[in-house]
Amino acid sequence: MQTLYFTLALFLLLNLGAGMWRVLHGPTAADRMLAAQLFGTTAVAVLLLLAQATDNAALRDVGLLFALLAAVTAVAFVRRAWPNREAKHDPD
């Protein structure tokens, strides 16, 4: 079963090549940010697979930290990329 986990982790790491291409050649900032989100979720998946294969609980903790960091990064990007539209509305 460990061989399956390691094979899946390797497959996910190879998929990051497509994400790297999108980061380098993405036409918009949103495309680049989605590729960065792909890195975050793939890192979490790889860490969870390796944690299961090696029976190392610390890798699960690091995976949870990466998931939290990816969510905070997405929120920060959205807040910075799009201006605050609520300030432009007239109060009724």
N, C-alpha and C positions, 0 to 999 in steps of 0.2 A: 504494500500500500504506500510505503514511503516513496517508491519509485514514481508512482502516479502523482503524488504531491510535488515532487521535484520537477517532473516533466511539465506539469501545469504551471508551475512557477516560472520555468524557463520559457514556456510559450507566452506567458504574460509579459515577461521582460522583452521578448522579441517584438511584441506588439507596441512597445514603447517607441520603437523605431518609426512607426507611422505617426505617432504623436509628436516625435521630435521634428519630423518633416513639416508637420502642420505648424509647429511653433516657429520654425525658421522661415517658412514660406506662406504663412497664413495671410489672407488678404486683409483681414480686419483684426482689431484688438480683441474682439469677442471670440474669434476663432482661436486666437492664441491662448486666451483664458480658458476656453473649453479644453484645449489640449493640456493645459496645466492641470485642470481638474482631472483629466484622464490619468496624468501622472500620479495624482494623489490617490485616486481610487485603485489604480493598479498597484501602487505601493502597499496599500492596505491589504489588498487581496494576496499579494506575494508574501507579505509578512504573516498573514493568517495561515497560508499554506505551509510556510516554513515552520511556524509555531506548532502546527499539527504534526508535521513530519518529524520534527526534532523533540517534540514534547517539552517545549520551552515556553513557559507562560509569560516571560518578559517580552517576547516578540508580540504577543497579543496586546500588551500595554502600549508598546510603541505603535502598533497599528491603530489603536484607538486614538492616540495622540495625533497621528497623521490625518485621521478622519476629521478630527476637530480642527486641525490647522487648515485643511482643505476647505471646510465650511466657512471659517473666518476669512480666508483669502477670497472666496467667492463674494462674500458680503462686502468686503472692502473694495473689491473691483467694481461692483455694481454701484456702490455709493460714490466712487470717484469718477467712473466713466459717464454716468448719467447725472446731470445736475438735479438739484432738488426742485421738483416741480410744484411742491406744495407751497413754496414761498411766493410763487407767481400768482396764486389765486387770490381774489379779493375776498376778504372775510365778509360773510353775510350777517 
